[in-house]
Amino acid sequence: MPSKRENELQNYVTIVFWPLTFLMIVSSALIAAFGIPTDIKQQTIHTVVTKPVERFEIVLGRFLGYSLLMSAVLLVLTTLCLGYVLRIGAGINPDAAAESLKAREPVYGRLAFQRVGNAYTAEEYSVEVAREDSALNVGREWDYHKYIRA
């Protein structure tokens, strides 16, 4: 299924984002799950436990260490992915890139209504109807949407 030209850059970012998210979640879960049990199995935790430190300090140190490690990995992978997006993004049509990077602008205009008579028959006609409710206050919604004028 072809995508819109203005969504090309967004599609490339999405292609990079989801695998990166999956990779980071799985790797951090594996490191956290097997860190302390591996130290117990290899008996390297005994050197830390014999020191005058609390158990929560050991767990907190592990947590902060893993967080710092995963932040460094995230920085490296983000840099690589940004390079990929910029390299691929250079081949994107400039109009499509500009369209996908700009904020949406509201379009102001005249709002018109039509009344249809004898609908679904051979004598069907439509008549333009003027708004009669422009001065009618309908509460908070009217204050929010008052920039829409007929």
Secondary structure as a PSIPRED ss2 file (coil, helix, strand):
# PSIPRED VFORMAT (PSIPRED V4.0)

   1 M C   1.000  0.000  0.000
   2 P C   1.000  0.000  0.000
   3 S C   1.000  0.000  0.000
   4 K C   1.000  0.000  0.000
   5 R H   0.000  1.000  0.000
   6 E H   0.000  1.000  0.000
   7 N H   0.000  1.000  0.000
   8 E H   0.000  1.000  0.000
   9 L H   0.000  1.000  0.000
  10 Q H   0.000  1.000  0.000
  11 N H   0.000  1.000  0.000
  12 Y H   0.000  1.000  0.000
  13 V H   0.000  1.000  0.000
  14 T H   0.000  1.000  0.000
  15 I H   0.000  1.000  0.000
  16 V H   0.000  1.000  0.000
  17 F H   0.000  1.000  0.000
  18 W H   0.000  1.000  0.000
  19 P H   0.000  1.000  0.000
  20 L H   0.000  1.000  0.000
  21 T H   0.000  1.000  0.000
  22 F H   0.000  1.000  0.000
  23 L H   0.000  1.000  0.000
  24 M H   0.000  1.000  0.000
  25 I H   0.000  1.000  0.000
  26 V H   0.000  1.000  0.000
  27 S H   0.000  1.000  0.000
  28 S H   0.000  1.000  0.000
  29 A H   0.000  1.000  0.000
  30 L H   0.000  1.000  0.000
  31 I H   0.000  1.000  0.000
  32 A H   0.000  1.000  0.000
  33 A H   0.000  1.000  0.000
  34 F H   0.000  1.000  0.000
  35 G H   0.000  1.000  0.000
  36 I H   0.000  1.000  0.000
  37 P H   0.000  1.000  0.000
  38 T H   0.000  1.000  0.000
  39 D H   0.000  1.000  0.000
  40 I H   0.000  1.000  0.000
  41 K H   0.000  1.000  0.000
  42 Q H   0.000  1.000  0.000
  43 Q C   1.000  0.000  0.000
  44 T C   1.000  0.000  0.000
  45 I H   0.000  1.000  0.000
  46 H H   0.000  1.000  0.000
  47 T H   0.000  1.000  0.000
  48 V H   0.000  1.000  0.000
  49 V H   0.000  1.000  0.000
  50 T C   1.000  0.000  0.000
  51 K C   1.000  0.000  0.000
  52 P C   1.000  0.000  0.000
  53 V C   1.000  0.000  0.000
  54 E C   1.000  0.000  0.000
  55 R H   0.000  1.000  0.000
  56 F H   0.000  1.000  0.000
  57 E H   0.000  1.000  0.000
  58 I H   0.000  1.000  0.000
  59 V H   0.000  1.000  0.000
  60 L H   0.000  1.000  0.000
  61 G H   0.000  1.000  0.000
  62 R H   0.000  1.000  0.000
  63 F H   0.000  1.000  0.000
  64 L H   0.000  1.000  0.000
  65 G H   0.000  1.000  0.000
  66 Y H   0.000  1.000  0.000
  67 S H   0.000  1.000  0.000
  68 L H   0.000  1.000  0.000
  69 L H   0.000  1.000  0.000
  70 M H   0.000  1.000  0.000
  71 S H   0.000  1.000  0.000
  72 A H   0.000  1.000  0.000
  73 V H   0.000  1.000  0.000
  74 L H   0.000  1.000  0.000
  75 L H   0.000  1.000  0.000
  76 V H   0.000  1.000  0.000
  77 L H   0.000  1.000  0.000
  78 T H   0.000  1.000  0.000
  79 T H   0.000  1.000  0.000
  80 L H   0.000  1.000  0.000
  81 C H   0.000  1.000  0.000
  82 L H   0.000  1.000  0.000
  83 G H   0.000  1.000  0.000
  84 Y H   0.000  1.000  0.000
  85 V H   0.000  1.000  0.000
  86 L H   0.000  1.000  0.000
  87 R H   0.000  1.000  0.000
  88 I H   0.000  1.000  0.000
  89 G H   0.000  1.000  0.000
  90 A C   1.000  0.000  0.000
  91 G C   1.000  0.000  0.000
  92 I C   1.000  0.000  0.000
  93 N C   1.000  0.000  0.000
  94 P H   0.000  1.000  0.000
  95 D H   0.000  1.000  0.000
  96 A H   0.000  1.000  0.000
  97 A H   0.000  1.000  0.000
  98 A H   0.000  1.000  0.000
  99 E H   0.000  1.000  0.000
 100 S H   0.000  1.000  0.000
 101 L H   0.000  1.000  0.000
 102 K C   1.000  0.000  0.000
 103 A C   1.000  0.000  0.000
 104 R C   1.000  0.000  0.000
 105 E C   1.000  0.000  0.000
 106 P C   1.000  0.000  0.000
 107 V C   1.000  0.000  0.000
 108 Y C   1.000  0.000  0.000
 109 G C   1.000  0.000  0.000
 110 R C   1.000  0.000  0.000
 111 L C   1.000  0.000  0.000
 112 A C   1.000  0.000  0.000
 113 F E   0.000  0.000  1.000
 114 Q E   0.000  0.000  1.000
 115 R E   0.000  0.000  1.000
 116 V E   0.000  0.000  1.000
 117 G E   0.000  0.000  1.000
 118 N C   1.000  0.000  0.000
 119 A C   1.000  0.000  0.000
 120 Y C   1.000  0.000  0.000
 121 T C   1.000  0.000  0.000
 122 A C   1.000  0.000  0.000
 123 E C   1.000  0.000  0.000
 124 E C   1.000  0.000  0.000
 125 Y E   0.000  0.000  1.000
 126 S E   0.000  0.000  1.000
 127 V E   0.000  0.000  1.000
 128 E E   0.000  0.000  1.000
 129 V E   0.000  0.000  1.000
 130 A C   1.000  0.000  0.000
 131 R C   1.000  0.000  0.000
 132 E C   1.000  0.000  0.000
 133 D C   1.000  0.000  0.000
 134 S C   1.000  0.000  0.000
 135 A C   1.000  0.000  0.000
 136 L C   1.000  0.000  0.000
 137 N C   1.000  0.000  0.000
 138 V C   1.000  0.000  0.000
 139 G C   1.000  0.000  0.000
 140 R H   0.000  1.000  0.000
 141 E H   0.000  1.000  0.000
 142 W H   0.000  1.000  0.000
 143 D H   0.000  1.000  0.000
 144 Y H   0.000  1.000  0.000
 145 H C   1.000  0.000  0.000
 146 K C   1.000  0.000  0.000
 147 Y C   1.000  0.000  0.000
 148 I C   1.000  0.000  0.000
 149 R C   1.000  0.000  0.000
 150 A C   1.000  0.000  0.000
